[in-house]
Amino acid sequence: MNKIEVTIKLSVVLAALFCAGGASGYAISGKEGALRPAWIRPSEWAKAWIESRMKEDFDLTDATPAQRAAMEGSYARLKQEFDAIQTQASERLALAMRRHYAEVGASLTPEQREVLRRRNQEKVRQAQGK
């Protein structure tokens, strides 16, 4: 085989691999509840991350059962603090978005505002996995 044939065959194989990866990613993303981005479910992400970090810390330090019991409260507190911060941030973001859309809406016709409102509702439904 000459150099051109090898290059063409390699290009075809890589293109097929790329397409297969794209197709499998597309198939997975269409499933109900499939691997939603962390920003859509921050509380679930935080719980999993804190549990993972706690196990890793316990294993790394070879903590005794008594030490583990003493430290678990701190990890639980961290989760509560994360949830409180997330709630505050969500409320502030919702307020900022309402202000933004009120300002944007002032420049639009009623029909344009309705188009924008419907699009935003659809995006919210998509983010919620519905």
Beta strands, then each sheet from edge to edge (+ up, - down):
end
